[in-house]
Amino acid sequence: MAGRCMRFEIENRDPSCAARTGRLELPHGTVETPVFMPVGTQASVKALSSEDLLELGASIILSNAYHLYLRPGPEILRAAGGIHRFMNWPRPVLTDSGGFQIFSLNSFMKLTDEGVHFRSHIDGSRHFFAPETAIDAQAAIGSDIMMCLDECPPWPVERERAERAVTRTLRWAERCRKHWGSTVDRSRQHLFGIVQGSVYADLRRDCARRLAEMEFPGYAIGGVSVGETKELMEEAVACTAPELPESAPRYLMGVGPPDDVVMAIGYGVDMFDCVMPTRNARNGTLFTSMGRVNIKNAVHARNFGPVDPDCGCPVCRRYSAAYLHHLFKSGEILALRLNTLHNLWFMVQLTSLAREAIRNGQFIPFRDRILRQWRTAGGADDSPVSPPE
């Protein structure tokens, strides 16, 4: 299977909106879209093994070039034969370029048109990431999909600052594409461009159109879920997605609340990732068909049924809500593992159900049901910003 070029084919469209299903063929397997990608920042989805992810039905995961560049480092990853062999994961991997992490984790960070100077959050050592460095780091990792280095401006941001970030992002995209084309085996690793522009619709449209002219294999919508309201995030998705090539996969970066995922699917987005499901799991918040459930609450102490009667995950099939409550209150490590299994199963199944609804021409009723469940009191996510794990 290794060596196969990327191919994306749209299979179904919902007649009432822009939602679509597709098949994304990559060197390490085929991904059905829309898809949610569990986040394995450091070549590990926290609390889970690669075998767990296979059992959950995850078809692609995300790792981060910034973290893997610092530890274990490109030399170790090359010697290991790439990330797939290193973590024993046979399916596709997408790597973020690390730009967001550099900007958000470093108190010392100097941004120039050439690239970004920063200090390691691990030991304080000094480093420099140029667009070419980001490509080289991801080439060493061996991901199926790599991302351009971009500038994600802070929130809130004035228009002038957002405009400068778009200009730099486009220049860096050109450099990334050139370096990728001359140094990387393009049949094995595929490069996506990233749209920036903050909440300014005209900036986002212009950025998307200019990236499309560069003819990347795929495109991402970046700079959302960084503190803005859900309404502003939806406006950013709504104005950007239609400007991206119809024939290429579209990836909304860092968005994981179920209501936001189904909202974006309705605008024609195909790929999602977020640390929120796993981070919430470790804090005792479970995703269910009824909305969010706080397993720490005393009401679960005598609930000897599954936390979600409609869930078919390995946890709900085998363990009671009372047991999950006990594990978490007792500080048992198993609580983190079981909660994470449950939440990622929910997200994988959410996109599976979305695909089924699109195929049946019933996506709008499906979307509206999820929005009702998750945008009511207690259902909506109260932590829209998703910092790195």
LINJO-V94594 format. One line per field, one symbol per residue. ss: DSSP state (H for helix, E for strand, L for the rest). burial: I if it has 16 or more other C-alpha atoms within 10 Angstrom, else O. Layout:
BEGIN
ss->???
burial->???
END
This chain:
BEGIN
ss->LLLLLLEEEEEEELLLLLLEEEEEEELLEEEEELEEEEELLLLLLLLLLHHHHHHHLLLEEEEEHHHHHHLLLHHHHHHHLLHHHHLLLLLEEEEELLHHHHHHHLLLEEELLLEEEEELLLLLLEEEEEHHHHHHHHHHHLLLEEELLLLLLLLLLLHHHHHHHHHHHHHHHHHHHHHHHHHLLLLLLEEEEEELLLLLHHHHHHHHHHHHHLLLLEEEELLLLLLLLHHHHHHHHHHHHLLLLLLLEEEELLLLLHHHHHHHHLLLLLEEELLHHHHHHHLLEEEELLEEEELLLHHHLLLLLLLLLLLLLHHHHHLLHHHHHHHHHLLLHHHHHHHHHHHHHHHHHHHHHHHHHHHLLLHHHHHHHHHHHHLLLLLLLLLLLLLLL
burial->OOOOIIOIOIOIIIOOOIIIIIIIIIIIIIIIIIIIIIIIIIIIIIIIOIOOIOOIOIIIIIIIIIIIIIOOIIOIIIOOOIIIOOOOIOIIIIIIIIIIIIIOOOOOIOOOOOIIIIIIOOOOOOOOIIIIIIIIIIIIIIIIIIIIIIIIIIOOOOOOOIIOIIIIIIIIIIIIIOIIOOOIOIOIIIIIIIIIIIIIIOIIIIIIIOIIOOOIIIIIIIIIIIIIOOOIIIOIIIIIIIIIIOOIIIIIIIIIIIIIIIIIIIIIIIIIIIIIIIIIIIIIIIIIIOIIIIIIOOOIIOOOIIIIOOIOIOIIOOOIIIIIIIIIIOOOOOIIIIIIIIIIIIIIIIIIOIIIIIIOIIIIOIIOOIIOIIOOOOIIIOOIOIOII
END
